[in-house]
């Protein structure tokens, strides 16, 4: 469906500067990446091992993050209907150990369909692990609805990079 395996949010007013920042930061990590698409504050990137690239960001000078905000890997893409998302989540949640604490993060961008208010409940119903922890999870199921496609990831907290906020 899509060949991007890394998503990055950025300031949409400064798209060209954000693209340059992404290229410079990726180069500094020693990794390689290709910009697949940028649209309305979201960059889709294709890289060899997105989780390793995100972990390498902790060694980049924090002052270099001026236009980008969050960087996170994508494990799989699916269609944006609820059944498809549930099936993807059912597969991916197998990576959560029975004793591991987890949570789900859900975001929607330009959703092409209307979702019920309890969408997150419908999606978490696909997870058969009992130890939910919204404050200190060991694993995070990240669901990003982007128009008619959905990026789904199973991540540890250190596999999501948040650039320092400018004050």
C-alpha positions in Angstrom: 0.0 0.0 0.0 2.7 2.5 0.9 6.5 2.1 1.2 7.1 4.6 3.9 8.3 3.1 7.2 8.9 6.3 9.2 6.6 9.2 9.8 7.7 12.7 10.9 5.5 15.6 11.9 6.7 19.1 11.1 5.6 22.7 11.0 3.5 22.9 7.8 4.4 26.6 7.3 8.0 25.7 6.9 7.8 22.6 4.7 11.0 23.2 2.7 13.0 23.9 5.8 11.6 20.8 7.4 12.6 18.7 4.4 16.1 20.1 4.6 16.2 19.4 8.4 15.1 15.8 7.9 17.8 15.2 5.3 20.5 16.8 7.4 19.5 14.9 10.6 19.2 11.6 8.8 22.7 12.2 7.3 24.1 13.0 10.7 22.8 9.6 12.0 24.8 7.8 9.3 21.6 6.2 8.0 20.0 6.5 4.6 16.4 7.6 3.9 14.2 8.6 1.0 11.4 11.2 1.3 8.3 9.5 -0.1 5.8 12.3 0.5 5.1 15.4 2.5 1.7 16.8 3.1 0.2 19.2 5.6 2.8 18.8 8.3 3.5 15.0 7.9 6.5 13.5 6.1 6.5 9.9 5.0 10.0 8.5 4.8 11.4 5.2 3.6 14.5 3.9 5.3 16.3 0.6 6.0 15.5 0.2 9.8 13.3 3.0 11.0 13.5 1.9 14.7 17.3 2.1 14.6 17.2 5.5 12.9 14.8 6.9 15.6 17.0 5.5 18.4 20.0 7.2 16.8 18.2 10.6 17.0 19.1 10.8 20.8 22.7 11.4 19.8 21.8 14.3 17.5 22.3 17.9 18.9 18.8 18.9 20.1 19.3 22.4 18.7 19.1 21.0 15.2 15.4 20.2 15.6 13.8 23.5 14.5 11.0 22.4 12.2 10.3 18.7 13.0 8.5 17.5 16.0 7.8 13.7 16.3 9.6 10.9 14.5 8.2 7.3 14.7 8.5 4.0 12.8 5.6 2.3 10.9 5.4 -1.4 11.2 2.5 -1.9 8.7 -0.1 0.0 6.6 -3.7 -1.0 6.2 -7.0 0.5 4.9 -8.9 2.9 7.1 -12.0 0.9 7.7 -12.4 -0.4 11.3 -12.3 -4.1 10.4 -9.0 -3.7 8.6 -7.5 -1.7 11.5 -8.7 -4.4 14.0 -7.1 -7.1 11.9 -3.7 -5.3 11.7 -3.8 -4.6 15.4 -4.7 -8.2 16.2 -1.5 -9.3 14.4 0.8 -6.6 15.8 -0.3 -7.0 19.4 1.3 -10.5 19.4 4.5 -8.5 20.1 3.2 -7.6 23.6 4.2 -10.0 26.3 1.4 -11.2 28.6 3.1 -9.3 31.5 3.9 -6.2 29.6 2.1 -2.9 30.1 0.7 -1.3 27.0 -1.4 1.6 25.7 -2.8 2.8 22.4 -2.2 6.2 20.8 -4.7 7.1 18.1 -4.6 10.1 15.7 -6.5 11.1 12.7 -5.4 13.4 9.8 -7.7 14.1 6.9 -9.8 11.1 7.7 -12.0 10.2 4.6 -14.7 8.7 6.7 -16.6 9.5 9.9 -15.6 7.3 12.8 -17.6 6.6 15.9 -16.7 8.5 19.1 -15.6 5.1 20.7 -13.2 4.2 17.9 -10.3 3.7 20.3 -12.5 1.2 22.3 -13.3 -0.7 19.1 -9.6 -0.8 18.2 -8.4 -1.8 21.7 -11.0 -4.6 21.6 -8.6 -6.3 19.1 -5.9 -6.5 21.8 -6.1 -9.5 24.2 -3.4 -8.3 26.6 -4.7 -7.2 30.0 -2.1 -4.8 31.5 -3.1 -1.4 30.2 -1.0 1.5 31.5 -1.6 4.9 30.0 1.2 6.6 31.9 4.1 4.2 31.8 3.6 1.6 29.1 6.3 -0.8 28.0 4.7 -1.0 24.5 2.7 1.5 22.6 0.3 0.6 19.7 0.4 3.7 17.6 -2.4 4.1 15.1 -2.2 7.1 12.7 -5.2 7.4 10.3 -4.0 9.4 7.3 -6.9 10.0 4.8 -7.8 6.5 3.5 -4.8 4.6 4.9 -3.6 3.8 8.4 0.0 3.5 9.8 0.2 1.0 12.7 3.2 0.5 14.9 4.1 -1.5 18.0 6.8 0.6 19.7 8.7 0.9 22.9 8.8 4.4 24.4 12.4 5.0 23.1 11.2 4.2 19.5 9.2 7.5 19.4 11.3 10.6 19.2 9.9 13.9 20.4 12.0 16.9 19.5 12.5 19.4 22.3 9.9 22.1 22.3 11.0 25.6 21.6 10.1 28.0 24.4 
